[in-house]
């Protein structure tokens, strides 16, 4: 076990107790306790050349990107933006992130709530080298003119169309193409998870075609207005869903068809993935590829985890910040190879997997690290992120 000294004693004790109980119950043999305990994020020593990052839209993704930026040795948070006073604005204040607001006429409302305002979003952009736009899907596009006017580099999220940035990013697949770019879009959580496994299999065997079914969460845990409450909603009813073309915005040569539905859960998505490979595959080799990958992890049989909720609980017990799973959670037992066909289930934590990709995208666009593997290693290390 690694890094346990950074955990608070109570959390560490509860982790150990949990493992001992499982070992005693015969659910885990002690030799099978393969996952490393994850310490909570500790602020890094900073270098002298810090990339100044603005976060426009401090919500589900924005607040995670802000914390991930603050943890990096070569970046700092220059400011975050909110539209109205909220619990997240208080967290920004407690983290020491300067608070900027989209509509400066609301300054009095923030100050009445004891939330000091540093300035407008335009002021924040002027102080930054690059902005991560994490406003709701469709809003980001409306911010493009101001980014163009100020000549600032900008990263949008998967809720925007590919055309907004003209370039869609995934650390594994096209890091080098992002070097020096002014605009990029980090693809959605589902597309990120698909790109990682497809690209890895493509490199190892060549991919003939991919068929994937996405069982998507209805809303994030704090989304009180989202549904469904009691339905399986085909979203969309037509086939293919937009996820396949979105994968092709990063991996244009991949033949892929996706189907998607929404179910009444909040924690994670689940993908059922089938690929036809160009050569015969072996289960052992596929497992080996996933084990070596810095952002894919195996949900081992020994953990007795068969659901997204247990996997999220596991991430929480590991001491991950916000119980985030930045990696694809691929169920070891599901990996099956029949000749050239490969099958697996993977769980994707929608709030988390794109966060680390944003960090690499910043480094690539700023041109400060040309080697994708090095950037991924820096990002993961700063978050004490070791894939399960
Ligand atoms: P969110 O609603 O949780 O957060 C958006 C934040 O932006 C809120 O704090 C809101 O107050 C703020 N905001 C709204 N309008 C603004 C404006 N004009 N200027 C500044 N701030 C503004 O949304 P989210 O889930 O974090 O999604 C952000 C983007 O990330 C979307 O493109 C989404 O599709 C994408 N994304 C979301 C998820 C997810 O699971 N939540 C996963 C991957 C990608």
Boltz pocket constraint, residues with backbone or C-beta under 6 A from the ligand:
constraints:
  - pocket:
      binder: B
      contacts: [[A, 56], [A, 57], [A, 58], [A, 59], [A, 60], [A, 61], [A, 62], [A, 81], [A, 82], [A, 83], [A, 84], [A, 88], [A, 102], [A, 133], [A, 134], [A, 135], [A, 136], [A, 137], [A, 138], [A, 139], [A, 157], [A, 158], [A, 159], [A, 160], [A, 187], [A, 188], [A, 189], [A, 220], [A, 350], [A, 351], [A, 354]]
      max_distance: 6.0
